[in-house]
Amino acid sequence: MTGATLTVDTSGRILNWTPDAEALLGYSPVEAIGQSIELIIPPHLRGRHHAGFGRYVQTGVSHLPEVAISPAMHKTGTIVKLQISVRPVYDGSQKIVAVEARMSLLPAGAE
């Protein structure tokens, strides 16, 4: 999957935010890096995301399909539907140290 990329550490802090992520969600890298990933998670999904993210960084096991469809919150407050694919980032000892997400807008009529 091509598109916007962001990287989040195991505590949920944004480490990397590409220009494509800015174009997709409105936040500049300066605004997004260092913030919680909850910046783009709609409020009603934050608890579920927090639980699933915590499990994923501990186990590396995702209950999501390879490409998931998920709502995200644009800087304007608008909810946008995205295709998201995540993968773990490992250190030399094979411990998960971050999660990389690739995102793109869901094509019209693709639901």
C-alpha positions as CSV (number, residue, x, y, z in Angstrom):
1,M,0.0,0.0,0.0
2,T,1.3,3.4,-0.8
3,G,0.3,6.7,0.8
4,A,0.9,8.6,4.0
5,T,3.2,7.1,6.6
6,L,3.5,7.7,10.3
7,T,5.5,5.9,13.0
8,V,4.4,5.6,16.6
9,D,6.5,4.4,19.6
10,T,5.2,1.7,21.9
11,S,3.6,4.4,24.2
12,G,1.6,5.8,21.3
13,R,3.7,8.9,20.6
14,I,4.2,10.0,17.0
15,L,7.8,9.7,16.0
16,N,7.5,10.3,12.2
17,W,4.9,12.0,10.1
18,T,5.4,12.3,6.4
19,P,4.3,15.2,4.1
20,D,1.7,12.8,2.7
21,A,0.3,12.4,6.2
22,E,0.0,16.2,6.4
23,A,-1.8,16.3,3.1
24,L,-4.2,13.5,4.3
25,L,-4.9,14.7,7.8
26,G,-4.0,18.4,7.9
27,Y,-1.3,18.3,10.7
28,S,2.2,19.4,9.8
29,P,5.1,17.2,11.1
30,V,5.9,20.0,13.6
31,E,2.3,19.7,15.0
32,A,2.1,15.9,15.0
33,I,5.5,14.6,16.0
34,G,5.7,14.1,19.8
35,Q,1.9,14.0,20.1
36,S,-0.2,11.0,21.1
37,I,-1.7,9.0,18.2
38,E,-5.0,9.9,19.8
39,L,-4.6,13.2,17.8
40,I,-6.1,11.4,14.9
41,I,-8.3,8.8,16.6
42,P,-12.0,9.8,16.9
43,P,-12.9,10.2,20.6
44,H,-15.4,7.3,20.5
45,L,-12.7,4.9,19.3
46,R,-9.9,5.9,21.6
47,G,-10.5,3.3,24.3
48,R,-10.7,0.5,21.8
49,H,-7.6,1.7,19.9
50,H,-5.6,2.0,23.2
51,A,-6.5,-1.6,24.1
52,G,-5.7,-3.0,20.7
53,F,-2.5,-1.0,20.3
54,G,-1.3,-2.2,23.7
55,R,-1.9,-5.8,22.8
56,Y,-0.2,-5.4,19.4
57,V,3.0,-3.8,20.8
58,Q,3.3,-6.5,23.4
59,T,2.5,-9.5,21.2
60,G,3.0,-8.5,17.6
61,V,-0.4,-10.1,16.9
62,S,-3.0,-8.0,15.2
63,H,-6.6,-8.8,15.0
64,L,-7.0,-6.5,12.0
65,P,-7.0,-7.5,8.4
66,E,-3.9,-6.7,6.4
67,V,-5.6,-3.5,5.2
68,A,-8.2,-2.2,7.6
69,I,-10.8,0.5,7.0
70,S,-10.9,2.9,9.8
71,P,-12.1,6.4,10.5
72,A,-9.5,9.1,11.4
73,M,-9.9,12.7,12.6
74,H,-8.6,15.4,10.3
75,K,-7.2,18.6,11.9
76,T,-10.5,20.3,10.9
77,G,-12.4,17.8,13.1
78,T,-13.9,16.1,10.1
79,I,-13.9,12.3,10.2
80,V,-12.3,10.7,7.1
81,K,-12.4,7.0,6.2
82,L,-8.9,5.6,5.6
83,Q,-7.4,2.3,4.5
84,I,-4.7,1.6,7.0
85,S,-1.9,-1.1,7.1
86,V,0.3,-1.5,10.1
87,R,3.5,-3.3,10.7
88,P,5.8,-3.7,13.7
89,V,9.3,-2.1,13.9
90,Y,11.8,-4.4,15.7
91,D,15.1,-3.6,17.4
92,G,18.1,-5.9,17.2
93,S,16.7,-8.3,19.8
94,Q,13.4,-8.7,17.9
95,K,11.5,-6.5,20.4
96,I,8.8,-4.3,19.0
97,V,10.0,-0.7,19.5
98,A,7.5,1.1,17.2
99,V,4.6,0.7,14.8
100,E,4.5,2.0,11.3
101,A,1.2,2.8,9.7
102,R,0.6,3.5,6.0
103,M,-2.7,5.3,5.3
104,S,-4.7,6.4,2.2
105,L,-8.1,7.7,1.6
106,L,-10.7,5.0,1.1
107,P,-11.8,5.2,-2.6
108,A,-15.3,6.4,-3.1
109,G,-17.7,3.5,-3.1
110,A,-15.1,1.0,-1.7
111,E,-16.9,0.3,1.6
